Amino acid sequence: MKFTFETTAYIKDGNLMVRNRTQMEREALASGLTEFEVVLKKKTRSRSLQQNRWWWLCMSILGEQLGYRREEMHEVCKMKFLKRELVDTKSGEVFEYLKSTTELTTTEFSELIESVIQWSAEQFQIVLPMPGEQLTIEV
């Protein structure tokens, strides 16, 4: 059985503080595992709310211009920019998958934004607003 529990931790007054520790202990006991592997890695910030709002605005703009719904445009952009490969170490078989935008760090999301802006302008002559740019709607 594969068991994974992810949480965050921090150091306070020289002590390791684990968020959701009680839940982690409960789940570990319920899984029947008696030994665990703990991995430490630097906490990264996931995409910001501002980045997320920008993304869906641009997916709406692109979708409207190209004849897609915003959700379809989202999938098109994921296919174009977030396609990844995973190699099975035993068989050597290569699997393709799409990375989720929710898994991107703020830096990765910024790189995605730059790519989409450039692609949109070069491929379709559609100028997307820059993140944080004030939009005015003409009536």
C-alpha positions as CSV (number, residue, x, y, z in Angstrom):
1,M,0.0,0.0,0.0
2,K,1.3,3.4,-0.9
3,F,0.8,6.0,1.8
4,T,1.6,9.7,1.4
5,F,0.9,12.5,3.8
6,E,2.2,16.0,3.0
7,T,2.2,18.9,5.4
8,T,4.4,21.8,6.1
9,A,6.6,22.5,9.1
10,Y,8.7,25.4,10.5
11,I,11.2,26.1,13.3
12,K,10.0,28.1,16.3
13,D,12.2,28.8,19.3
14,G,14.6,26.1,18.1
15,N,11.8,23.4,17.9
16,L,10.4,21.7,14.9
17,M,6.7,22.5,14.6
18,V,4.7,20.2,12.3
19,R,1.3,21.5,11.0
20,N,-1.4,18.9,11.2
21,R,0.8,16.6,13.3
22,T,-2.2,14.9,15.0
23,Q,-3.8,14.1,11.7
24,M,-0.5,12.9,10.4
25,E,0.0,10.5,13.3
26,R,-3.6,9.3,13.1
27,E,-3.2,8.5,9.3
28,A,0.1,6.8,9.9
29,L,-1.3,4.6,12.6
30,A,-4.4,3.8,10.4
31,S,-2.1,2.8,7.5
32,G,-0.4,0.2,9.5
33,L,3.1,1.5,8.7
34,T,5.7,1.3,11.5
35,E,8.5,3.0,9.6
36,F,8.5,6.1,7.5
37,E,10.6,8.2,5.1
38,V,10.6,11.9,5.8
39,V,11.7,14.3,3.1
40,L,12.7,17.9,3.8
41,K,12.5,20.4,1.0
42,K,12.3,24.2,0.7
43,K,8.7,25.4,0.8
44,T,7.8,27.1,-2.4
45,R,4.9,29.5,-2.9
46,S,2.2,28.3,-5.3
47,R,0.8,30.7,-7.9
48,S,-0.7,33.8,-6.4
49,L,-4.4,34.8,-6.5
50,Q,-3.4,37.7,-8.8
51,Q,-1.7,35.3,-11.2
52,N,-4.7,33.0,-11.1
53,R,-7.1,35.9,-11.9
54,W,-4.9,37.0,-14.8
55,W,-4.8,33.5,-16.1
56,W,-8.5,33.1,-16.3
57,L,-9.0,36.6,-17.8
58,C,-6.5,35.7,-20.6
59,M,-8.1,32.3,-21.1
60,S,-11.4,34.2,-21.6
61,I,-9.8,36.7,-24.0
62,L,-8.0,34.1,-26.1
63,G,-11.0,31.7,-26.0
64,E,-13.3,34.4,-27.2
65,Q,-11.0,35.4,-30.0
66,L,-10.2,31.9,-31.1
67,G,-13.7,30.3,-30.7
68,Y,-13.1,28.3,-27.5
69,R,-14.6,28.4,-24.1
70,R,-12.1,29.6,-21.4
71,E,-11.8,26.0,-20.0
72,E,-11.0,24.7,-23.4
73,M,-8.4,27.4,-23.9
74,H,-6.9,26.5,-20.5
75,E,-6.5,22.9,-21.7
76,V,-5.0,24.0,-25.0
77,C,-2.4,26.1,-23.2
78,K,-1.6,23.3,-20.8
79,M,-1.0,21.0,-23.7
80,K,1.2,23.6,-25.4
81,F,3.3,24.7,-22.4
82,L,2.9,22.1,-19.6
83,K,3.3,18.8,-21.3
84,R,5.8,16.6,-19.3
85,E,7.3,13.2,-19.7
86,L,7.7,10.5,-17.1
87,V,10.0,7.5,-17.8
88,D,9.2,4.1,-16.2
89,T,12.6,3.0,-14.9
90,K,11.8,-0.7,-15.2
91,S,10.3,-0.8,-18.7
92,G,11.8,2.4,-20.2
93,E,8.3,3.3,-21.4
94,V,7.6,7.0,-21.7
95,F,4.4,8.5,-20.4
96,E,3.2,11.9,-21.2
97,Y,1.1,14.0,-18.8
98,L,0.0,17.5,-18.3
99,K,1.2,19.4,-15.3
100,S,-1.5,21.2,-13.4
101,T,-1.3,25.0,-13.2
102,T,-2.2,24.6,-9.5
103,E,1.1,22.8,-8.9
104,L,3.2,25.7,-10.3
105,T,5.2,27.9,-8.1
106,T,4.9,31.7,-8.5
107,T,8.1,31.7,-10.6
108,E,7.0,28.8,-12.8
109,F,3.6,30.5,-13.3
110,S,5.4,33.8,-14.2
111,E,7.3,31.9,-16.9
112,L,4.1,30.4,-18.2
113,I,2.5,33.8,-18.3
114,E,5.4,35.2,-20.4
115,S,5.2,32.2,-22.8
116,V,1.4,32.7,-23.3
117,I,1.8,36.4,-23.9
118,Q,4.5,35.9,-26.5
119,W,2.7,32.9,-28.2
120,S,-0.6,34.8,-28.3
121,A,1.0,37.9,-29.9
122,E,3.2,36.0,-32.4
123,Q,0.8,33.2,-33.4
124,F,-2.5,35.0,-33.3
125,Q,-1.7,38.8,-33.1
126,I,-3.7,38.9,-29.9
127,V,-2.2,41.3,-27.4
128,L,-2.9,40.1,-23.9
129,P,-2.8,42.5,-20.9
130,M,0.4,42.3,-18.8
131,P,-0.2,41.0,-15.3
132,G,-1.2,43.9,-13.1
133,E,-2.0,46.1,-16.0
134,Q,-5.2,48.2,-15.5
135,L,-7.9,47.3,-18.1
136,T,-10.4,49.7,-19.3
137,I,-13.5,48.6,-21.1
138,E,-14.9,50.9,-23.8
139,V,-18.7,51.2,-23.8
